[in-house]
Amino acid sequence: MDKKPSKLPWVIPVNCEGCGGCVNYCKNGSLKMKETNIEGVFVPWLDEPQKCSGCGRCTKACVMGAITMTSFVDQAMKRFLEQKPEIRG
């Protein structure tokens, strides 16, 4: 991707049921299931956020509302690159 998108997905791990529907809808293949801080529990995550086009297809695919789009693109990129998905409860 040459141009930074105006929006990126923001994953809310605690709301995710791990179905992977969003991963299947990702047209760029940039969204992958990644293990959380709880062994065996996976949620969608952008390991390479620069590949995301910001299309929002993942949010439409998520029936749980675990993904929203954010215009805070720099913060979202930093989160995906520097953090692992974590479920806090």
PyMOL Python script that loads the backbone (N, CA, C, O; Angstrom):
from pymol import cmd

cmd.read_pdbstr("""\
ATOM      1  N   MET A   1       0.844  -1.171   0.000  1.00  0.00           N
ATOM      2  CA  MET A   1       0.000   0.000   0.000  1.00  0.00           C
ATOM      3  C   MET A   1       0.893   1.239   0.000  1.00  0.00           C
ATOM      4  O   MET A   1       1.804   1.361   0.819  1.00  0.00           O
ATOM      5  N   ASP A   2       0.628   2.128  -0.901  1.00  0.00           N
ATOM      6  CA  ASP A   2       1.436   3.334  -1.021  1.00  0.00           C
ATOM      7  C   ASP A   2       0.939   4.459  -0.129  1.00  0.00           C
ATOM      8  O   ASP A   2       1.733   5.249   0.383  1.00  0.00           O
ATOM      9  N   LYS A   3      -0.361   4.532   0.056  1.00  0.00           N
ATOM     10  CA  LYS A   3      -0.959   5.639   0.787  1.00  0.00           C
ATOM     11  C   LYS A   3      -1.588   5.126   2.084  1.00  0.00           C
ATOM     12  O   LYS A   3      -2.249   4.087   2.099  1.00  0.00           O
ATOM     13  N   LYS A   4      -1.372   5.870   3.169  1.00  0.00           N
ATOM     14  CA  LYS A   4      -1.959   5.482   4.447  1.00  0.00           C
ATOM     15  C   LYS A   4      -3.473   5.672   4.374  1.00  0.00           C
ATOM     16  O   LYS A   4      -3.941   6.708   3.902  1.00  0.00           O
ATOM     17  N   PRO A   5      -4.247   4.678   4.840  1.00  0.00           N
ATOM     18  CA  PRO A   5      -5.708   4.828   4.802  1.00  0.00           C
ATOM     19  C   PRO A   5      -6.183   5.878   5.799  1.00  0.00           C
ATOM     20  O   PRO A   5      -5.464   6.218   6.739  1.00  0.00           O
ATOM     21  N   SER A   6      -7.376   6.382   5.597  1.00  0.00           N
ATOM     22  CA  SER A   6      -7.929   7.379   6.512  1.00  0.00           C
ATOM     23  C   SER A   6      -8.484   6.731   7.778  1.00  0.00           C
ATOM     24  O   SER A   6      -8.683   7.405   8.789  1.00  0.00           O
ATOM     25  N   LYS A   7      -8.736   5.413   7.719  1.00  0.00           N
ATOM     26  CA  LYS A   7      -9.239   4.675   8.879  1.00  0.00           C
ATOM     27  C   LYS A   7      -8.603   3.291   8.914  1.00  0.00           C
ATOM     28  O   LYS A   7      -8.211   2.741   7.885  1.00  0.00           O
ATOM     29  N   LEU A   8      -8.512   2.745  10.116  1.00  0.00           N
ATOM     30  CA  LEU A   8      -8.037   1.375  10.315  1.00  0.00           C
ATOM     31  C   LEU A   8      -8.986   0.673  11.281  1.00  0.00           C
ATOM     32  O   LEU A   8      -9.676   1.328  12.062  1.00  0.00           O
ATOM     33  N   PRO A   9      -9.023  -0.653  11.229  1.00  0.00           N
ATOM     34  CA  PRO A   9      -9.839  -1.386  12.196  1.00  0.00           C
ATOM     35  C   PRO A   9      -9.281  -1.218  13.611  1.00  0.00           C
ATOM     36  O   PRO A   9      -8.073  -1.074  13.802  1.00  0.00           O
ATOM     37  N   TRP A  10     -10.165  -1.238  14.579  1.00  0.00           N
ATOM     38  CA  TRP A  10      -9.778  -1.256  15.984  1.00  0.00           C
ATOM     39  C   TRP A  10     -10.475  -2.478  16.578  1.00  0.00           C
ATOM     40  O   TRP A  10     -11.700  -2.515  16.689  1.00  0.00           O
ATOM     41  N   VAL A  11      -9.683  -3.468  16.953  1.00  0.00           N
ATOM     42  CA  VAL A  11     -10.215  -4.730  17.471  1.00  0.00           C
ATOM     43  C   VAL A  11     -10.427  -4.619  18.978  1.00  0.00           C
ATOM     44  O   VAL A  11      -9.561  -4.136  19.708  1.00  0.00           O
ATOM     45  N   ILE A  12     -11.590  -5.072  19.428  1.00  0.00           N
ATOM     46  CA  ILE A  12     -11.926  -5.112  20.850  1.00  0.00           C
ATOM     47  C   ILE A  12     -11.942  -6.592  21.249  1.00  0.00           C
ATOM     48  O   ILE A  12     -12.985  -7.242  21.175  1.00  0.00           O
ATOM     49  N   PRO A  13     -10.787  -7.125  21.672  1.00  0.00           N
ATOM     50  CA  PRO A  13     -10.655  -8.569  21.887  1.00  0.00           C
ATOM     51  C   PRO A  13     -11.703  -9.197  22.802  1.00  0.00           C
ATOM     52  O   PRO A  13     -12.144 -10.318  22.549  1.00  0.00           O
ATOM     53  N   VAL A  14     -12.106  -8.503  23.849  1.00  0.00           N
ATOM     54  CA  VAL A  14     -13.059  -9.084  24.792  1.00  0.00           C
ATOM     55  C   VAL A  14     -14.433  -9.327  24.148  1.00  0.00           C
ATOM     56  O   VAL A  14     -15.195 -10.167  24.624  1.00  0.00           O
ATOM     57  N   ASN A  15     -14.748  -8.609  23.086  1.00  0.00           N
ATOM     58  CA  ASN A  15     -16.034  -8.780  22.401  1.00  0.00           C
ATOM     59  C   ASN A  15     -16.007  -9.850  21.315  1.00  0.00           C
ATOM     60  O   ASN A  15     -17.056 -10.236  20.801  1.00  0.00           O
ATOM     61  N   CYS A  16     -14.828 -10.328  20.966  1.00  0.00           N
ATOM     62  CA  CYS A  16     -14.666 -11.262  19.851  1.00  0.00           C
ATOM     63  C   CYS A  16     -14.955 -12.692  20.278  1.00  0.00           C
ATOM     64  O   CYS A  16     -14.506 -13.141  21.333  1.00  0.00           O
ATOM     65  N   GLU A  17     -15.716 -13.409  19.438  1.00  0.00           N
ATOM     66  CA  GLU A  17     -15.978 -14.817  19.721  1.00  0.00           C
ATOM     67  C   GLU A  17     -15.037 -15.742  18.948  1.00  0.00           C
ATOM     68  O   GLU A  17     -15.131 -16.964  19.065  1.00  0.00           O
ATOM     69  N   GLY A  18     -14.130 -15.159  18.159  1.00  0.00           N
ATOM     70  CA  GLY A  18     -13.109 -15.952  17.471  1.00  0.00           C
ATOM     71  C   GLY A  18     -13.580 -16.720  16.254  1.00  0.00           C
ATOM     72  O   GLY A  18     -12.963 -17.721  15.887  1.00  0.00           O
ATOM     73  N   CYS A  19     -14.650 -16.283  15.620  1.00  0.00           N
ATOM     74  CA  CYS A  19     -15.199 -17.033  14.477  1.00  0.00           C
ATOM     75  C   CYS A  19     -14.346 -16.905  13.214  1.00  0.00           C
ATOM     76  O   CYS A  19     -14.359 -17.799  12.368  1.00  0.00           O
ATOM     77  N   GLY A  20     -13.606 -15.802  13.080  1.00  0.00           N
ATOM     78  CA  GLY A  20     -12.760 -15.595  11.918  1.00  0.00           C
ATOM     79  C   GLY A  20     -13.482 -15.077  10.688  1.00  0.00           C
ATOM     80  O   GLY A  20     -12.885 -14.988   9.616  1.00  0.00           O
ATOM     81  N   GLY A  21     -14.754 -14.734  10.823  1.00  0.00           N
ATOM     82  CA  GLY A  21     -15.502 -14.205   9.684  1.00  0.00           C
ATOM     83  C   GLY A  21     -14.871 -12.960   9.097  1.00  0.00           C
ATOM     84  O   GLY A  21     -14.858 -12.777   7.879  1.00  0.00           O
ATOM     85  N   CYS A  22     -14.354 -12.112   9.950  1.00  0.00           N
ATOM     86  CA  CYS A  22     -13.713 -10.875   9.501  1.00  0.00           C
ATOM     87  C   CYS A  22     -12.464 -11.164   8.671  1.00  0.00           C
ATOM     88  O   CYS A  22     -12.180 -10.464   7.700  1.00  0.00           O
ATOM     89  N   VAL A  23     -11.721 -12.199   9.061  1.00  0.00           N
ATOM     90  CA  VAL A  23     -10.507 -12.584   8.340  1.00  0.00           C
ATOM     91  C   VAL A  23     -10.874 -13.026   6.923  1.00  0.00           C
ATOM     92  O   VAL A  23     -10.179 -12.696   5.962  1.00  0.00           O
ATOM     93  N   ASN A  24     -11.967 -13.770   6.804  1.00  0.00           N
ATOM     94  CA  ASN A  24     -12.420 -14.235   5.491  1.00  0.00           C
ATOM     95  C   ASN A  24     -12.893 -13.093   4.602  1.00  0.00           C
ATOM     96  O   ASN A  24     -12.800 -13.189   3.379  1.00  0.00           O
ATOM     97  N   TYR A  25     -13.397 -12.017   5.192  1.00  0.00           N
ATOM     98  CA  TYR A  25     -13.885 -10.865   4.425  1.00  0.00           C
ATOM     99  C   TYR A  25     -12.787  -9.872   4.059  1.00  0.00           C
ATOM    100  O   TYR A  25     -13.008  -8.985   3.234  1.00  0.00           O
ATOM    101  N   CYS A  26     -11.619 -10.008   4.657  1.00  0.00           N
ATOM    102  CA  CYS A  26     -10.522  -9.069   4.405  1.00  0.00           C
ATOM    103  C   CYS A  26     -10.000  -9.260   2.981  1.00  0.00           C
ATOM    104  O   CYS A  26      -9.436 -10.303   2.651  1.00  0.00           O
ATOM    105  N   LYS A  27     -10.193  -8.246   2.148  1.00  0.00           N
ATOM    106  CA  LYS A  27      -9.816  -8.366   0.739  1.00  0.00           C
ATOM    107  C   LYS A  27      -8.306  -8.350   0.517  1.00  0.00           C
ATOM    108  O   LYS A  27      -7.831  -8.811  -0.521  1.00  0.00           O
ATOM    109  N   ASN A  28      -7.547  -7.825   1.481  1.00  0.00           N
ATOM    110  CA  ASN A  28      -6.093  -7.764   1.342  1.00  0.00           C
ATOM    111  C   ASN A  28      -5.377  -8.896   2.053  1.00  0.00           C
ATOM    112  O   ASN A  28      -4.169  -9.069   1.888  1.00  0.00           O
ATOM    113  N   GLY A  29      -6.105  -9.665   2.839  1.00  0.00           N
ATOM    114  CA  GLY A  29      -5.492 -10.731   3.608  1.00  0.00           C
ATOM    115  C   GLY A  29      -4.608 -10.202   4.727  1.00  0.00           C
ATOM    116  O   GLY A  29      -3.721 -10.906   5.209  1.00  0.00           O
ATOM    117  N   SER A  30      -4.849  -8.964   5.139  1.00  0.00           N
ATOM    118  CA  SER A  30      -3.992  -8.364   6.167  1.00  0.00           C
ATOM    119  C   SER A  30      -4.455  -8.690   7.580  1.00  0.00           C
ATOM    120  O   SER A  30      -3.681  -8.548   8.527  1.00  0.00           O
ATOM    121  N   LEU A  31      -5.690  -9.118   7.741  1.00  0.00           N
ATOM    122  CA  LEU A  31      -6.220  -9.465   9.051  1.00  0.00           C
ATOM    123  C   LEU A  31      -6.017 -10.957   9.285  1.00  0.00           C
ATOM    124  O   LEU A  31      -6.434 -11.782   8.472  1.00  0.00           O
ATOM    125  N   LYS A  32      -5.381 -11.296  10.388  1.00  0.00           N
ATOM    126  CA  LYS A  32      -5.086 -12.699  10.719  1.00  0.00           C
ATOM    127  C   LYS A  32      -5.542 -12.976  12.145  1.00  0.00           C
ATOM    128  O   LYS A  32      -5.637 -12.062  12.965  1.00  0.00           O
ATOM    129  N   MET A  33      -5.821 -14.232  12.432  1.00  0.00           N
ATOM    130  CA  MET A  33      -6.160 -14.620  13.797  1.00  0.00           C
ATOM    131  C   MET A  33      -4.858 -14.778  14.580  1.00  0.00           C
ATOM    132  O   MET A  33      -3.926 -15.444  14.132  1.00  0.00           O
ATOM    133  N   LYS A  34      -4.812 -14.157  15.751  1.00  0.00           N
ATOM    134  CA  LYS A  34      -3.599 -14.181  16.573  1.00  0.00           C
ATOM    135  C   LYS A  34      -3.978 -14.544  18.008  1.00  0.00           C
ATOM    136  O   LYS A  34      -5.017 -14.122  18.518  1.00  0.00           O
ATOM    137  N   GLU A  35      -3.121 -15.327  18.643  1.00  0.00           N
ATOM    138  CA  GLU A  35      -3.405 -15.764  20.014  1.00  0.00           C
ATOM    139  C   GLU A  35      -3.318 -14.594  20.986  1.00  0.00           C
ATOM    140  O   GLU A  35      -2.427 -13.750  20.885  1.00  0.00           O
ATOM    141  N   THR A  36      -4.249 -14.557  21.920  1.00  0.00           N
ATOM    142  CA  THR A  36      -4.289 -13.507  22.943  1.00  0.00           C
ATOM    143  C   THR A  36      -3.432 -13.918  24.142  1.00  0.00           C
ATOM    144  O   THR A  36      -2.695 -14.903  24.090  1.00  0.00           O
ATOM    145  N   ASN A  37      -3.545 -13.149  25.208  1.00  0.00           N
ATOM    146  CA  ASN A  37      -2.854 -13.486  26.448  1.00  0.00           C
ATOM    147  C   ASN A  37      -3.446 -14.729  27.116  1.00  0.00           C
ATOM    148  O   ASN A  37      -2.877 -15.251  28.074  1.00  0.00           O
ATOM    149  N   ILE A  38      -4.581 -15.199  26.614  1.00  0.00           N
ATOM    150  CA  ILE A  38      -5.199 -16.432  27.111  1.00  0.00           C
ATOM    151  C   ILE A  38      -4.894 -17.547  26.112  1.00  0.00           C
ATOM    152  O   ILE A  38      -5.322 -17.494  24.959  1.00  0.00           O
ATOM    153  N   GLU A  39      -4.159 -18.546  26.563  1.00  0.00           N
ATOM    154  CA  GLU A  39      -3.728 -19.635  25.688  1.00  0.00           C
ATOM    155  C   GLU A  39      -4.924 -20.281  24.990  1.00  0.00           C
ATOM    156  O   GLU A  39      -5.919 -20.633  25.624  1.00  0.00           O
ATOM    157  N   GLY A  40      -4.804 -20.426  23.674  1.00  0.00           N
ATOM    158  CA  GLY A  40      -5.843 -21.061  22.869  1.00  0.00           C
ATOM    159  C   GLY A  40      -6.968 -20.149  22.425  1.00  0.00           C
ATOM    160  O   GLY A  40      -7.866 -20.587  21.705  1.00  0.00           O
ATOM    161  N   VAL A  41      -6.941 -18.885  22.840  1.00  0.00           N
ATOM    162  CA  VAL A  41      -7.980 -17.922  22.451  1.00  0.00           C
ATOM    163  C   VAL A  41      -7.382 -16.964  21.429  1.00  0.00           C
ATOM    164  O   VAL A  41      -6.417 -16.253  21.708  1.00  0.00           O
ATOM    165  N   PHE A  42      -7.979 -16.961  20.236  1.00  0.00           N
ATOM    166  CA  PHE A  42      -7.477 -16.164  19.124  1.00  0.00           C
ATOM    167  C   PHE A  42      -8.486 -15.088  18.736  1.00  0.00           C
ATOM    168  O   PHE A  42      -9.697 -15.296  18.807  1.00  0.00           O
ATOM    169  N   VAL A  43      -7.964 -13.934  18.327  1.00  0.00           N
ATOM    170  CA  VAL A  43      -8.791 -12.832  17.825  1.00  0.00           C
ATOM    171  C   VAL A  43      -8.119 -12.254  16.576  1.00  0.00           C
ATOM    172  O   VAL A  43      -6.934 -12.503  16.354  1.00  0.00           O
ATOM    173  N   PRO A  44      -8.840 -11.498  15.766  1.00  0.00           N
ATOM    174  CA  PRO A  44      -8.231 -10.896  14.582  1.00  0.00           C
ATOM    175  C   PRO A  44      -7.234  -9.808  14.959  1.00  0.00           C
ATOM    176  O   PRO A  44      -7.433  -9.070  15.924  1.00  0.00           O
ATOM    177  N   TRP A  45      -6.158  -9.722  14.180  1.00  0.00           N
ATOM    178  CA  TRP A  45      -5.114  -8.735  14.472  1.00  0.00           C
ATOM    179  C   TRP A  45      -4.388  -8.418  13.177  1.00  0.00           C
ATOM    180  O   TRP A  45      -4.229  -9.291  12.323  1.00  0.00           O
ATOM    181  N   LEU A  46      -3.952  -7.190  13.026  1.00  0.00           N
ATOM    182  CA  LEU A  46      -3.182  -6.772  11.859  1.00  0.00           C
ATOM    183  C   LEU A  46      -1.696  -6.846  12.186  1.00  0.00           C
ATOM    184  O   LEU A  46      -1.150  -5.930  12.801  1.00  0.00           O
ATOM    185  N   ASP A  47      -1.040  -7.927  11.779  1.00  0.00           N
ATOM    186  CA  ASP A  47       0.403  -8.024  11.991  1.00  0.00           C
ATOM    187  C   ASP A  47       1.146  -7.065  11.073  1.00  0.00           C
ATOM    188  O   ASP A  47       2.244  -6.608  11.391  1.00  0.00           O
ATOM    189  N   GLU A  48       0.538  -6.765   9.932  1.00  0.00           N
ATOM    190  CA  GLU A  48       1.119  -5.827   8.970  1.00  0.00           C
ATOM    191  C   GLU A  48       0.062  -4.772   8.632  1.00  0.00           C
ATOM    192  O   GLU A  48      -0.531  -4.807   7.554  1.00  0.00           O
ATOM    193  N   PRO A  49      -0.172  -3.834   9.555  1.00  0.00           N
ATOM    194  CA  PRO A  49      -1.243  -2.862   9.346  1.00  0.00           C
ATOM    195  C   PRO A  49      -1.061  -2.003   8.102  1.00  0.00           C
ATOM    196  O   PRO A  49      -2.033  -1.465   7.572  1.00  0.00           O
ATOM    197  N   GLN A  50       0.178  -1.870   7.629  1.00  0.00           N
ATOM    198  CA  GLN A  50       0.422  -1.077   6.430  1.00  0.00           C
ATOM    199  C   GLN A  50      -0.214  -1.698   5.180  1.00  0.00           C
ATOM    200  O   GLN A  50      -0.359  -1.017   4.164  1.00  0.00           O
ATOM    201  N   LYS A  51      -0.592  -2.972   5.241  1.00  0.00           N
ATOM    202  CA  LYS A  51      -1.254  -3.635   4.116  1.00  0.00           C
ATOM    203  C   LYS A  51      -2.763  -3.389   4.101  1.00  0.00           C
ATOM    204  O   LYS A  51      -3.433  -3.670   3.108  1.00  0.00           O
ATOM    205  N   CYS A  52      -3.286  -2.869   5.198  1.00  0.00           N
ATOM    206  CA  CYS A  52      -4.733  -2.642   5.304  1.00  0.00           C
ATOM    207  C   CYS A  52      -5.126  -1.424   4.482  1.00  0.00           C
ATOM    208  O   CYS A  52      -4.477  -0.380   4.547  1.00  0.00           O
ATOM    209  N   SER A  53      -6.202  -1.570   3.704  1.00  0.00           N
ATOM    210  CA  SER A  53      -6.685  -0.460   2.879  1.00  0.00           C
ATOM    211  C   SER A  53      -7.696   0.415   3.613  1.00  0.00           C
ATOM    212  O   SER A  53      -8.051   1.494   3.138  1.00  0.00           O
ATOM    213  N   GLY A  54      -8.158  -0.052   4.772  1.00  0.00           N
ATOM    214  CA  GLY A  54      -9.140   0.720   5.529  1.00  0.00           C
ATOM    215  C   GLY A  54     -10.542   0.636   4.958  1.00  0.00           C
ATOM    216  O   GLY A  54     -11.351   1.539   5.171  1.00  0.00           O
ATOM    217  N   CYS A  55     -10.842  -0.431   4.237  1.00  0.00           N
ATOM    218  CA  CYS A  55     -12.132  -0.556   3.555  1.00  0.00           C
ATOM    219  C   CYS A  55     -13.314  -0.779   4.504  1.00  0.00           C
ATOM    220  O   CYS A  55     -14.446  -0.418   4.179  1.00  0.00           O
ATOM    221  N   GLY A  56     -13.052  -1.375   5.681  1.00  0.00           N
ATOM    222  CA  GLY A  56     -14.117  -1.593   6.653  1.00  0.00           C
ATOM    223  C   GLY A  56     -14.910  -2.866   6.469  1.00  0.00           C
ATOM    224  O   GLY A  56     -15.885  -3.092   7.185  1.00  0.00           O
ATOM    225  N   ARG A  57     -14.514  -3.704   5.525  1.00  0.00           N
ATOM    226  CA  ARG A  57     -15.244  -4.963   5.306  1.00  0.00           C
ATOM    227  C   ARG A  57     -15.257  -5.835   6.556  1.00  0.00           C
ATOM    228  O   ARG A  57     -16.233  -6.537   6.821  1.00  0.00           O
ATOM    229  N   CYS A  58     -14.171  -5.789   7.321  1.00  0.00           N
ATOM    230  CA  CYS A  58     -14.081  -6.601   8.542  1.00  0.00           C
ATOM    231  C   CYS A  58     -15.150  -6.200   9.550  1.00  0.00           C
ATOM    232  O   CYS A  58     -15.706  -7.057  10.237  1.00  0.00           O
ATOM    233  N   THR A  59     -15.438  -4.914   9.643  1.00  0.00           N
ATOM    234  CA  THR A  59     -16.451  -4.456  10.605  1.00  0.00           C
ATOM    235  C   THR A  59     -17.836  -4.932  10.201  1.00  0.00           C
ATOM    236  O   THR A  59     -18.659  -5.265  11.053  1.00  0.00           O
ATOM    237  N   LYS A  60     -18.088  -4.962   8.914  1.00  0.00           N
ATOM    238  CA  LYS A  60     -19.384  -5.429   8.426  1.00  0.00           C
ATOM    239  C   LYS A  60     -19.557  -6.920   8.655  1.00  0.00           C
ATOM    240  O   LYS A  60     -20.675  -7.395   8.852  1.00  0.00           O
ATOM    241  N   ALA A  61     -18.455  -7.661   8.629  1.00  0.00           N
ATOM    242  CA  ALA A  61     -18.503  -9.110   8.801  1.00  0.00           C
ATOM    243  C   ALA A  61     -18.660  -9.518  10.264  1.00  0.00           C
ATOM    244  O   ALA A  61     -19.095 -10.634  10.547  1.00  0.00           O
ATOM    245  N   CYS A  62     -18.314  -8.634  11.191  1.00  0.00           N
ATOM    246  CA  CYS A  62     -18.316  -8.987  12.610  1.00  0.00           C
ATOM    247  C   CYS A  62     -19.700  -8.820  13.219  1.00  0.00           C
ATOM    248  O   CYS A  62     -20.186  -7.702  13.391  1.00  0.00           O
ATOM    249  N   VAL A  63     -20.328  -9.946  13.541  1.00  0.00           N
ATOM    250  CA  VAL A  63     -21.669  -9.907  14.132  1.00  0.00           C
ATOM    251  C   VAL A  63     -21.630  -9.560  15.618  1.00  0.00           C
ATOM    252  O   VAL A  63     -22.661  -9.248  16.214  1.00  0.00           O
ATOM    253  N   MET A  64     -20.443  -9.614  16.214  1.00  0.00           N
ATOM    254  CA  MET A  64     -20.296  -9.334  17.643  1.00  0.00           C
ATOM    255  C   MET A  64     -19.960  -7.870  17.931  1.00  0.00           C
ATOM    256  O   MET A  64     -19.973  -7.452  19.088  1.00  0.00           O
ATOM    257  N   GLY A  65     -19.661  -7.094  16.899  1.00  0.00           N
ATOM    258  CA  GLY A  65     -19.279  -5.702  17.107  1.00  0.00           C
ATOM    259  C   GLY A  65     -17.899  -5.568  17.721  1.00  0.00           C
ATOM    260  O   GLY A  65     -17.616  -4.591  18.414  1.00  0.00           O
ATOM    261  N   ALA A  66     -17.034  -6.549  17.469  1.00  0.00           N
ATOM    262  CA  ALA A  66     -15.695  -6.560  18.065  1.00  0.00           C
ATOM    263  C   ALA A  66     -14.684  -5.756  17.255  1.00  0.00           C
ATOM    264  O   ALA A  66     -13.536  -5.606  17.672  1.00  0.00           O
ATOM    265  N   ILE A  67     -15.104  -5.238  16.100  1.00  0.00           N
ATOM    266  CA  ILE A  67     -14.208  -4.419  15.282  1.00  0.00           C
ATOM    267  C   ILE A  67     -14.940  -3.146  14.886  1.00  0.00           C
ATOM    268  O   ILE A  67     -16.052  -3.190  14.361  1.00  0.00           O
ATOM    269  N   THR A  68     -14.306  -2.026  15.143  1.00  0.00           N
ATOM    270  CA  THR A  68     -14.816  -0.743  14.679  1.00  0.00           C
ATOM    271  C   THR A  68     -13.709  -0.101  13.848  1.00  0.00           C
ATOM    272  O   THR A  68     -12.566  -0.559  13.870  1.00  0.00           O
ATOM    273  N   MET A  69     -14.038   0.925  13.140  1.00  0.00           N
ATOM    274  CA  MET A  69     -13.028   1.653  12.372  1.00  0.00           C
ATOM    275  C   MET A  69     -12.671   2.915  13.148  1.00  0.00           C
ATOM    276  O   MET A  69     -13.539   3.592  13.700  1.00  0.00           O
ATOM    277  N   THR A  70     -11.373   3.216  13.178  1.00  0.00           N
ATOM    278  CA  THR A  70     -10.904   4.408  13.867  1.00  0.00           C
ATOM    279  C   THR A  70     -10.150   5.315  12.900  1.00  0.00           C
ATOM    280  O   THR A  70      -9.454   4.841  12.001  1.00  0.00           O
ATOM    281  N   SER A  71     -10.294   6.597  13.090  1.00  0.00           N
ATOM    282  CA  SER A  71      -9.537   7.553  12.280  1.00  0.00           C
ATOM    283  C   SER A  71      -8.187   7.867  12.933  1.00  0.00           C
ATOM    284  O   SER A  71      -7.389   8.621  12.376  1.00  0.00           O
ATOM    285  N   PHE A  72      -7.936   7.298  14.098  1.00  0.00           N
ATOM    286  CA  PHE A  72      -6.636   7.440  14.768  1.00  0.00           C
ATOM    287  C   PHE A  72      -5.680   6.385  14.210  1.00  0.00           C
ATOM    288  O   PHE A  72      -5.273   5.456  14.908  1.00  0.00           O
ATOM    289  N   VAL A  73      -5.338   6.555  12.948  1.00  0.00           N
ATOM    290  CA  VAL A  73      -4.570   5.563  12.192  1.00  0.00           C
ATOM    291  C   VAL A  73      -3.184   5.328  12.778  1.00  0.00           C
ATOM    292  O   VAL A  73      -2.763   4.178  12.911  1.00  0.00           O
ATOM    293  N   ASP A  74      -2.474   6.378  13.127  1.00  0.00           N
ATOM    294  CA  ASP A  74      -1.125   6.213  13.677  1.00  0.00           C
ATOM    295  C   ASP A  74      -1.146   5.423  14.987  1.00  0.00           C
ATOM    296  O   ASP A  74      -0.300   4.554  15.200  1.00  0.00           O
ATOM    297  N   GLN A  75      -2.102   5.719  15.858  1.00  0.00           N
ATOM    298  CA  GLN A  75      -2.216   5.002  17.119  1.00  0.00           C
ATOM    299  C   GLN A  75      -2.586   3.535  16.885  1.00  0.00           C
ATOM    300  O   GLN A  75      -2.066   2.644  17.556  1.00  0.00           O
ATOM    301  N   ALA A  76      -3.480   3.295  15.936  1.00  0.00           N
ATOM    302  CA  ALA A  76      -3.876   1.918  15.635  1.00  0.00           C
ATOM    303  C   ALA A  76      -2.699   1.129  15.071  1.00  0.00           C
ATOM    304  O   ALA A  76      -2.484  -0.022  15.451  1.00  0.00           O
ATOM    305  N   MET A  77      -1.938   1.741  14.168  1.00  0.00           N
ATOM    306  CA  MET A  77      -0.761   1.053  13.609  1.00  0.00           C
ATOM    307  C   MET A  77       0.233   0.706  14.711  1.00  0.00           C
ATOM    308  O   MET A  77       0.768  -0.401  14.756  1.00  0.00           O
ATOM    309  N   LYS A  78       0.469   1.661  15.591  1.00  0.00           N
ATOM    310  CA  LYS A  78       1.405   1.435  16.699  1.00  0.00           C
ATOM    311  C   LYS A  78       0.910   0.296  17.589  1.00  0.00           C
ATOM    312  O   LYS A  78       1.692  -0.563  17.997  1.00  0.00           O
ATOM    313  N   ARG A  79      -0.375   0.291  17.886  1.00  0.00           N
ATOM    314  CA  ARG A  79      -0.957  -0.772  18.727  1.00  0.00           C
ATOM    315  C   ARG A  79      -0.760  -2.142  18.087  1.00  0.00           C
ATOM    316  O   ARG A  79      -0.307  -3.079  18.745  1.00  0.00           O
ATOM    317  N   PHE A  80      -1.101  -2.259  16.805  1.00  0.00           N
ATOM    318  CA  PHE A  80      -0.975  -3.553  16.129  1.00  0.00           C
ATOM    319  C   PHE A  80       0.474  -4.022  16.047  1.00  0.00           C
ATOM    320  O   PHE A  80       0.745  -5.216  16.172  1.00  0.00           O
ATOM    321  N   LEU A  81       1.403  -3.095  15.840  1.00  0.00           N
ATOM    322  CA  LEU A  81       2.807  -3.469  15.684  1.00  0.00           C
ATOM    323  C   LEU A  81       3.513  -3.749  17.017  1.00  0.00           C
ATOM    324  O   LEU A  81       4.413  -4.587  17.081  1.00  0.00           O
ATOM    325  N   GLU A  82       3.108  -3.053  18.066  1.00  0.00           N
ATOM    326  CA  GLU A  82       3.851  -3.134  19.319  1.00  0.00           C
ATOM    327  C   GLU A  82       3.171  -3.947  20.417  1.00  0.00           C
ATOM    328  O   GLU A  82       3.798  -4.261  21.429  1.00  0.00           O
ATOM    329  N   GLN A  83       1.915  -4.285  20.235  1.00  0.00           N
ATOM    330  CA  GLN A  83       1.189  -5.000  21.286  1.00  0.00           C
ATOM    331  C   GLN A  83       0.642  -6.315  20.757  1.00  0.00           C
ATOM    332  O   GLN A  83       0.454  -6.495  19.554  1.00  0.00           O
ATOM    333  N   LYS A  84       0.396  -7.213  21.671  1.00  0.00           N
ATOM    334  CA  LYS A  84      -0.324  -8.445  21.360  1.00  0.00           C
ATOM    335  C   LYS A  84      -1.765  -8.243  21.804  1.00  0.00           C
ATOM    336  O   LYS A  84      -2.038  -7.465  22.718  1.00  0.00           O
ATOM    337  N   PRO A  85      -2.684  -8.945  21.153  1.00  0.00           N
ATOM    338  CA  PRO A  85      -4.068  -8.803  21.609  1.00  0.00           C
ATOM    339  C   PRO A  85      -4.216  -9.327  23.045  1.00  0.00           C
ATOM    340  O   PRO A  85      -3.698 -10.387  23.394  1.00  0.00           O
ATOM    341  N   GLU A  86      -4.921  -8.571  23.842  1.00  0.00           N
ATOM    342  CA  GLU A  86      -5.066  -8.923  25.249  1.00  0.00           C
ATOM    343  C   GLU A  86      -6.537  -8.855  25.657  1.00  0.00           C
ATOM    344  O   GLU A  86      -7.243  -7.897  25.341  1.00  0.00           O
ATOM    345  N   ILE A  87      -6.974  -9.881  26.357  1.00  0.00           N
ATOM    346  CA  ILE A  87      -8.318  -9.895  26.889  1.00  0.00           C
ATOM    347  C   ILE A  87      -8.230  -9.581  28.370  1.00  0.00           C
ATOM    348  O   ILE A  87      -7.612 -10.306  29.150  1.00  0.00           O
ATOM    349  N   ARG A  88      -8.855  -8.497  28.725  1.00  0.00           N
ATOM    350  CA  ARG A  88      -8.884  -8.079  30.133  1.00  0.00           C
ATOM    351  C   ARG A  88     -10.304  -8.276  30.635  1.00  0.00           C
ATOM    352  O   ARG A  88     -11.272  -8.003  29.925  1.00  0.00           O
ATOM    353  N   GLY A  89     -10.412  -8.735  31.824  1.00  0.00           N
ATOM    354  CA  GLY A  89     -11.764  -8.978  32.282  1.00  0.00           C
ATOM    355  C   GLY A  89     -11.934  -8.679  33.693  1.00  0.00           C
ATOM    356  O   GLY A  89     -13.030  -8.836  34.229  1.00  0.00           O
TER     357      GLY A  89
END
""", "prot")
cmd.dss("prot")
cmd.show_as("cartoon", "prot")
cmd.util.cbc("prot")
cmd.orient("prot")
